[in-house]
């Protein structure tokens, strides 16, 4: 019986279950998380890791495993385990929790409920260099101060701030470049906008490519509102305010739980 089976079906003799104390449930969740991390390290151990791995991606659709992987303590515990196993580059690299069924390119963990794969530097090289990009709202899911915003990598500007309203005083004075309207007259749209922080996320330009980064106010793991990046059937939530997530043409950016933007690019 697997560790999650033991978590939810601890009796194997057919006897009726008694209500477990709350602390027992907490301990079982901790044990289950440790089991997932043990499988990750066990899968990596035989491999000869290359320097061009930028991090790890864990793909999960099962709601029980998803709850464990998206708990705020999971990433910290996994990074510590990677460091202890001497996978230093992975311990300090990107860790993505992607929403979706594990595919053929994933190493199966937890009886196939979780898929493990690498984020490779080569994947960045495969993304075209863009001459410009446009940010706009998807089908009325929120509203911008302008119809759309054009980003140009050849300008002197390397960071575009995204937030509700033109100015934020969270932490420090910050002027937003991509402005979610804070004076929307349509009540339904204004409600959508209200879930976006005044200092929610950034789009960073490096080497003519664009990356999405959350601030702590746009990161649910840090007590803010959620920021998600959606690409096809893959959905993953930004779990920290440090990692850069490469943007590709057609990517969807969800701010809070309601405002939806699309990233459209033009190649050089």
N, C-alpha and C positions, 0 to 999 in steps of 0.2 A: 504494500500500500504506500503510495506517494505521500510526501509531507503535507500537501494540501488536502489529500483524502483524509489523512489523520486529523487535520485541522477541523474539518467539518463532519467527519464520521469517526470519532475517536474510539468507539466501542466496536469490537470485532466478534463478540460472543453472542450477538443478537439481543442482549439485554436492553431494556429501555434506557434512554438517556436521561440524566438528571441535568437541571440547569447548571451550567458552569459559572463560577464566579467571574466577575468582570476582569480581574487581573489575569485569570487563566487565558481569556480570549486575547488579551494584550500580549501575553507571553507566546501564545501560539502564532500570532501574526509576526512577532519578532523572529521566531524559529522558521517560519515560512519564508520570510525575506532572506534570512541567512542561507536557506536552502537554494533559493534562486541564485544568489551571489556565488555560492559554491559551484553550481552548475556552470555559470559564466567562466569562472576561473578554471574549472576543470576542462572546459572546451578550449580555452586559450592555451593552456599549459603545453600541449604537444606542438604548438605552432611556432614557426620561425617568423616573428613579426618584423615587418619592414618599416623603415622610417617614414614612408609616405602614408601611413595610416593616421588620419586626423582624429579618429575617435571610434566610438561604438554606437550602433543603433539597435535598440530592442523593440521589436514589433509585436504588438499584443492586441487581441480583440476580446479575449475572455474577460468578463467584468471582474472576476475575483482576482486574477493576476494583475489586471490593470490597476485595481485599487492598491495593490501592494507596490507596484512599480512607480506609481505616481505619488506615493506618500513622500512627504518632504524629507524624510530621513534616508530614503533608499539611495539617492545619488551620492550622498556623503559616505554612506557605508560601502558602496561599490567602489568609489574612488580610493578609499582607504585600503580595501582588499586588493585592488589593482596595484597600488603602491607597494604593499607588503609582498605581493607576488613578483615584484620587480618589473612590472609593466608600466614604467614611469611615463612614457609618452601617452599612453592611454589614460593613465590616472589623472593627467592634467589636460587631456583633450576633450573633445565634444562628446557628450552622452545624450543621445536623443531617444525619447520614448515615443515611438510612432504608433498611431492608432490604425490597426489593420490586421488582417489574417496573415500569419507568416507565409512567405512564398518560397519558391524553389531556390532563391539565392540566399536564404537564411539557414543558419545552423539551428536545428530544432532543440529547444530546451523545454523542460517541464511537460513532458509527454506531448510535445508539439504545440503547446498552447502559447509559447513565446518563441520568437525567431531572433537570432543574433546575427548581425552582419557588421562589416567594417565601413567606416566612412573614409574613403581614400582621397588623397590629394589629386590623383588622376581624374577623379570625378569633377573637381574644380576646373582642371584644364579643358575638360570636354565642354564646358559652358562657353558659348561664344562671348567675345568682347562686344559690349554694347556701346553705341554712339549716344543713346539716350534711352530713358524709360519714362513711362507715364503711369501715374497713380490715379485711379478713379473709383467711384462707389459702384457696387454691384446691385442693380435692380432695386434702388430705393432703400437699401439696407444701411441707413444712416445718411448724413449729408456733409459735404465739404464746404468750406468758405468760398472756394473756387470750383468751377466745373471739373477741373482736373489739375494735377501738378506734374510738371515735366522736370525730370532729374537729368543732369548732364555731367558725365564723369570728367569731361575736360575742363570744367570750371574749377575754381579754387576751393569750392565747397566740398568737403569730404563726408560730412554728416548732415542728414536731414532729420530734424526732430518732428515727431508725430504726437499730437495731443489735442485735447478739447480746449478750444479757445486759442487766442494768438499768443498769450503769455502765461507761463506757469511760475509760481513762486515756491514750488515743492523743492526742498533742499537748497536750490540756488535759482536765481533769476534765469529764466530760459525762454527764448523766443522760438515758437514753433514754426516750422516751414510747411508742414502738411497739416492743415487746421481742420479739425472736426468742429462743426458749428456749435457754439454754446448759446446761440440766440435763435435757434430754429423755431419758426412759428407753427409748423405742423406738429401737433402734440404727439402723434404716434412716432414720428421720426425723432422728435426731441427726446422721447423716452429711450429710443435706441442709443442716441448719442450720449445719454447721461451715464452709461456704464463705462465710458472711456475716460481715463485719467487725463489731467491736463499735461502730464509728462509721462506718456504711455510707452512709446517705443522709438527706435531710431532706424533709419536706413543708412548704412555706411557704404561708402564707395571706396574700393581699393582695386587698383590695376584694371580700371574700366569694367569692373563687375560690382554688383550690388548685393549687400547682405542685410538681413533683418536682425535686429537685436532688441530685446526687451529692456526696459528700465525696471527697477524694483517695484515701481508703481503699476507696471504692466506685466507683472509676474505673480501668479497666484501662489507659487511656492514660497514667495517672500512676503506674502500678505497683501498683494495688490490684486488687480483684475487680470484676467487671463489674456494671453496673446497666443494665437495659433497660426501655423503655416500649413496650408492645404495644397497638396499637389496631386491631382488625380484622385485616387482612392486613399492616398496616404494623408493622415492628419496627425500632426504632432504639436504638442504644446511646449512653448519655450519655458524652461524650468529654472533659468538663472538669468542674471543681468550682465553676463560676461561673454557668453558664446555668440559667435556670428553664424548666421544661417544663410547659406547661399540662395539667392533668388533667381528663378528662371522665368522665362516668358510664360505668362498665363497663371502664375502662382496666385493663390488667394491668401489674403491676410485678414484674420478675424481679430478684432479688438474688443475687449470686454467679452460680452457674450452676444453681441448684437450687430455691431458695425462691421461691414464686410467690404474690403477693398480688393482691387485686382491690380497686379503688376504686369504691365505690357511693355515690351522692350523692342528696340530697333537695333539691329546688328550693324556694325561698321562695314 
